[in-house]
Amino acid sequence: MALIDKYSKLSDVILEDPSVITILNRFNIFLGVGDKTVEQACAEKKLDTDFFTIILNTFSNEEYFPEKLFKNFDVKIIIDYLNCTNNYYRQFIIPNIESHFNLLLQRSEDDNTNLELLHKFFLEVKTELQGRINSDSSTLFPEIIRLDNAASNRPCGIDVPVGNVETNDAIEDKIDDLVNMFVIHLTGKYDTNLCIAVLFAIISLKKDLCQNNRIRNRILMPIFNFLKNA
Amino acid sequence: MHRLSALILTTDTLRALGLKHLLESLFDTDTHIAPQAAQSLADEVERCDIIFADGHSCISCLDLLIPKKAKTVLLTSNSADKQHIDSWLHIDASTDSDHIVEQITSILKHIKRNSMERMELSARETDVLRLVAQGMTNKEIADNLNISINTVLSHRKNISAKLGIKSVSGLCVYAMMNGIIN
């Protein structure tokens, strides 16, 4: 997808990649965008246009991840965004998967134990993800903000190391596994529509988590490590 | 699931970029262009499914490429080169793009067929999967099956590639779904 800039129309951005709707929601922008450009929408919602644009671009383009530009932003704006992302997982996407999965189990044949096993696996992933979200909001994010306030003279971006960061993520791996188990290994009779709904919701979580983990693991965590050792 | 990974070794940057574009956009491969001096080249050669190398690169990386002859394709712009080589991709200034795509399709068909044949778990891999799913460590699995830890790791890597499942919990669920454990 072509890179978005401040002159791009939000409607074109959404039509090109509808999954960005969930990102727009995190910035309090909802459907019915009219013919507003990115710049106009940001002015209306008092958003940082550069940050908003970079978030949209990194979400829509797997290949695009400008680490140095990211590290120039105030750490609080990054944390605000990741908090909104965590809330989106907690309030919308996990309950959405869960409700569809419960219906899928109810409407499938009693002897389809495969779905029950996949459901248990999903609950394990959910518990891990919720644990991480709780730890983010109770410990990690407040600690980073505290360190950032203490080192208020941090020269934005220039001293924070780029690259060589551990980016393997156990939760991402498990969601990948869950998707593959549905796609490759599922057997037995089940409600096709509900199964597709569950799978689409899990794939949507997978994409979101994968794109946003890049910000968490390659931007926020190096800043955290830098501040800890400063 | 397993996506074919390709490695391009050539000093001709334009040809490398063009080939990378075709391999990624039309054949959904994960393609890297490797600088020949890269220290990680041996790892990349080991890891990838197919290598496209020009004559100069073949000579300069001979030690690395000879053991990987079966998955190496010679990038050539000279038809005389083809006479001594099993697998080649001929691209010169006049080759049209349809012909290049046709050649790559034929090369990848062979590689994909081989990789599909490997998707079924072997008896030994099933043994390893059963023990992984029972919660054993690599050391315990090695002792139990009288094999080395490296062999266990190699089996685990193959199991994950074949099933598309990386986590122990995922492997455990797969083993239950398929009656490998209760």
Chai-1 contact restraints between the chains, C-beta under 6 A:
chainA,res_idxA,chainB,res_idxB,connection_type,confidence,min_distance_angstrom,max_distance_angstrom,comment,restraint_id
A,N114,B,M177,contact,1.0,0.0,6.0,A-B,restraint_1
A,L117,B,V173,contact,1.0,0.0,6.0,A-B,restraint_2
A,L117,B,M176,contact,1.0,0.0,6.0,A-B,restraint_3
A,L117,B,M177,contact,1.0,0.0,6.0,A-B,restraint_4
A,F121,B,V173,contact,1.0,0.0,6.0,A-B,restraint_5
A,E124,B,S169,contact,1.0,0.0,6.0,A-B,restraint_6
A,D173,B,K166,contact,1.0,0.0,6.0,A-B,restraint_7
A,D173,B,S167,contact,1.0,0.0,6.0,A-B,restraint_8
A,K174,B,S167,contact,1.0,0.0,6.0,A-B,restraint_9
A,D177,B,I165,contact,1.0,0.0,6.0,A-B,restraint_10
A,D177,B,S167,contact,1.0,0.0,6.0,A-B,restraint_11
A,D177,B,G170,contact,1.0,0.0,6.0,A-B,restraint_12
A,N180,B,G164,contact,1.0,0.0,6.0,A-B,restraint_13
A,I184,B,G164,contact,1.0,0.0,6.0,A-B,restraint_14
